[in-house]
Amino acid sequence: MTTSTWKMILAGALFLSAVASSMLHAQRPAPDLILSNGKIITVDEKFTIAQAVAIRGDRVVAVGRIRRSRHWRGRAPERST
């Protein structure tokens, strides 16, 4: 195979992975509750301090910065700041 053929195959594979990733992200249900503007101390190996946490049901589904929490919202969960 020529170099241009490999480039086309690689471009196609990257495109398909991007489409699949966006579809999976779109299918994720929105959290029930997002708490932000807080000081959330995680219990990972670095004891990272986060600013926002998202909860769905009885599970924490995301922890991170306030800027990232805007992407977690989905439709319109209850939000406390």
C-alpha positions as CSV (number, residue, x, y, z in Angstrom):
1,M,0.0,0.0,0.0
2,T,1.1,3.5,-0.7
3,T,1.6,6.3,1.8
4,S,-1.5,8.1,0.7
5,T,-3.6,5.0,1.2
6,W,-2.3,4.6,4.7
7,K,-3.1,8.3,5.4
8,M,-6.7,7.8,4.1
9,I,-7.1,4.8,6.3
10,L,-5.8,6.6,9.3
11,A,-8.0,9.6,8.6
12,G,-11.0,7.4,8.3
13,A,-10.3,5.6,11.6
14,L,-9.8,8.9,13.4
15,F,-13.1,10.2,12.1
16,L,-15.0,7.1,13.1
17,S,-13.5,7.1,16.6
18,A,-14.4,10.8,17.0
19,V,-18.0,10.1,15.9
20,A,-18.3,7.0,18.2
21,S,-16.9,9.1,21.1
22,S,-19.4,11.9,20.6
23,M,-22.3,9.4,20.3
24,L,-21.3,7.7,23.6
25,H,-21.0,11.1,25.3
26,A,-24.4,12.2,24.0
27,Q,-26.1,9.0,25.3
28,R,-24.8,9.5,28.9
29,P,-27.7,10.6,31.1
30,A,-27.5,13.9,32.9
31,P,-26.6,13.9,36.6
32,D,-29.4,14.5,39.1
33,L,-27.4,17.0,41.1
34,I,-24.3,19.2,40.5
35,L,-22.6,20.9,43.4
36,S,-20.1,23.6,42.4
37,N,-18.1,26.5,43.9
38,G,-17.0,24.1,46.6
39,K,-13.8,22.7,48.0
40,I,-14.1,19.0,47.3
41,I,-11.2,16.9,48.6
42,T,-11.0,13.7,46.7
43,V,-9.5,10.5,48.1
44,D,-7.2,9.7,45.1
45,E,-3.5,9.1,45.5
46,K,-2.8,12.9,45.3
47,F,-5.8,14.0,47.4
48,T,-6.8,16.4,44.6
49,I,-9.0,19.3,45.4
50,A,-11.9,19.8,43.0
51,Q,-14.5,22.6,42.6
52,A,-17.5,20.6,41.4
53,V,-19.1,17.2,41.8
54,A,-21.9,15.5,39.8
55,I,-24.2,12.9,41.3
56,R,-26.6,10.5,39.6
57,G,-28.7,8.3,41.8
58,D,-26.5,7.2,44.6
59,R,-23.2,7.5,42.7
60,V,-20.7,10.2,42.1
61,V,-20.3,10.3,38.3
62,A,-17.9,13.2,37.9
63,V,-15.5,15.4,39.9
64,G,-13.6,18.3,38.6
65,R,-13.3,22.0,37.9
66,I,-16.3,24.4,37.6
67,R,-15.5,24.9,33.9
68,R,-15.9,21.2,33.2
69,S,-19.1,21.0,35.2
70,R,-20.9,23.0,32.5
71,H,-20.6,20.0,30.2
72,W,-22.1,17.6,32.7
73,R,-25.4,19.5,32.9
74,G,-27.3,17.9,30.0
75,R,-30.9,19.0,30.3
76,A,-31.3,20.8,33.6
77,P,-30.5,19.0,36.9
78,E,-30.9,20.7,40.2
79,R,-27.9,22.8,40.9
80,S,-26.6,24.2,44.2
81,T,-23.8,26.8,44.2
